[in-house]
């Protein structure tokens, strides 16, 4: 049985068409130059971004560095992608949803981040670490930074 102790959802309007936002989201080669929190990214699988695409990324947040292996578990090009990372008994899932606005000249991007614990004995430790108001605020802050970075990259793509 899984517990869902932690979920953060944020949306942001980006002044770029869904195709441009999607390109930024799925171009792993440029992630380190576009996303300020990603300091290193190593692709494990080759080929285009798709279900099963796997990479290892190092993020710097709250002054600490953390490396996780991430895999694409759902993919609906130009509309929605879901990635997961597993850390011990905790599964982190990030869902990114793209909705076309104003005849596709803009995009509403919604990111949902959740942590599910498969082993309840670890639930309290996770709760202390992530779910306190501070943990929620820090996660929200890092997601907001990510959305701002995605917006900046997508809005500056040449047309």
C-alpha positions in Angstrom: 0.0 0.0 0.0 1.3 3.4 -1.0 0.9 6.6 1.1 0.9 9.9 -0.7 2.4 12.3 1.9 3.6 14.9 -0.4 2.3 16.6 -3.6 3.0 20.1 -5.0 1.3 21.5 -8.1 2.3 24.7 -9.9 1.2 26.3 -13.1 2.7 29.0 -15.2 1.8 30.7 -18.5 4.6 30.7 -21.0 4.6 33.0 -24.0 5.7 30.3 -26.4 3.8 27.6 -28.4 3.5 24.1 -26.9 5.9 22.8 -29.5 8.7 25.1 -28.2 8.0 24.3 -24.6 8.0 20.6 -25.4 11.4 21.0 -27.2 12.9 22.6 -24.1 11.4 19.9 -21.8 12.7 17.0 -23.9 16.1 18.2 -25.2 18.3 16.6 -22.5 21.5 17.7 -24.3 20.7 21.3 -23.4 19.2 20.7 -19.9 22.3 21.8 -18.0 22.6 25.1 -19.9 18.8 25.8 -19.7 17.9 24.6 -16.2 19.8 26.4 -13.4 19.3 23.7 -10.9 20.7 20.9 -13.1 24.4 20.8 -12.8 25.1 17.5 -14.6 23.1 15.2 -16.9 24.2 11.9 -18.3 22.0 10.1 -20.7 21.8 6.3 -20.1 19.6 5.5 -23.1 20.1 6.8 -26.7 17.5 7.9 -29.2 14.7 10.4 -29.0 12.8 11.3 -25.8 10.2 8.5 -25.3 8.8 6.1 -22.7 11.8 4.3 -21.3 14.3 7.1 -21.9 16.6 7.1 -18.9 19.2 9.6 -17.6 21.1 10.5 -14.4 21.0 14.1 -13.3 22.6 16.0 -10.5 20.6 19.0 -9.1 21.8 21.6 -6.8 19.0 22.8 -4.5 19.1 24.3 -1.0 22.9 24.3 -1.2 23.0 20.5 -1.5 23.7 18.3 -4.5 21.6 15.3 -5.2 22.0 12.8 -8.1 19.0 10.7 -9.2 18.3 8.3 -12.1 15.2 9.4 -13.9 13.0 7.4 -16.3 10.2 8.5 -18.6 7.1 6.4 -17.7 4.4 8.1 -19.7 4.7 10.3 -22.8 2.1 12.1 -24.9 4.2 14.4 -27.2 3.4 18.1 -27.0 0.8 17.4 -24.2 2.1 15.5 -21.2 5.1 13.6 -19.9 5.6 11.8 -16.6 9.0 10.9 -15.1 9.9 8.9 -12.1 12.9 8.6 -9.8 13.2 6.0 -7.1 15.2 6.6 -3.9 15.1 3.6 -1.6 11.4 3.1 -0.6 10.4 6.5 -2.0 9.1 7.0 -5.5 9.2 10.6 -6.8 6.9 11.3 -9.8 6.9 14.5 -11.9 4.0 15.1 -14.3 4.2 18.0 -16.7 1.1 19.0 -18.6 1.0 21.4 -21.5 -2.2 23.2 -22.5 -2.4 25.4 -25.6 -3.5 29.0 -25.0 -4.5 31.9 -27.3 -4.5 29.8 -30.5 -1.2 28.1 -29.5 0.9 31.3 -29.2 1.2 30.6 -25.5 1.2 27.5 -23.2 -0.1 26.8 -19.8 2.4 24.4 -18.1 1.4 22.6 -15.0 3.9 20.6 -13.0 2.9 18.1 -10.3 5.5 16.7 -8.1 4.7 13.8 -5.7 6.5 11.5 -3.4 5.0 8.1 -2.6 6.4 5.8 0.1 6.2 2.1 -0.4 7.5 1.2 3.0 5.5 2.9 5.8 8.3 2.5 8.4 10.1 5.1 6.3 7.1 7.4 6.2 7.9 9.3 9.3 11.5 10.0 8.2 10.3 11.2 4.8 7.5 13.3 6.5 10.1 15.0 8.6 12.3 15.7 5.7 9.9 16.8 3.0 6.4 17.4 4.3 7.0 20.0 6.9 5.9 23.5 5.7 9.5 24.2 5.0 9.8 21.1 2.8 6.7 22.1 0.8 8.0 25.6 0.4 11.4 24.5 -0.8 9.9 22.1 -3.3 7.6 24.8 -4.6 10.4 27.2 -4.8 12.5 24.7 -6.9 9.6 23.9 -9.2 8.9 27.6 -9.7 12.6 28.1 -10.6 12.3 25.2 -13.0 9.2 26.7 -14.7 10.9 30.1 -15.0 14.0 28.5 -16.6 11.7 26.5 -19.0 9.8 29.7 -19.9 13.0 31.7 -20.5 14.4 29.0 -22.8 11.1 28.4 -24.7 10.4 32.1 -25.1 13.9 32.8 -26.5 13.8 30.0 -29.2 14.2 31.6 -32.7 11.2 31.6 -35.0 
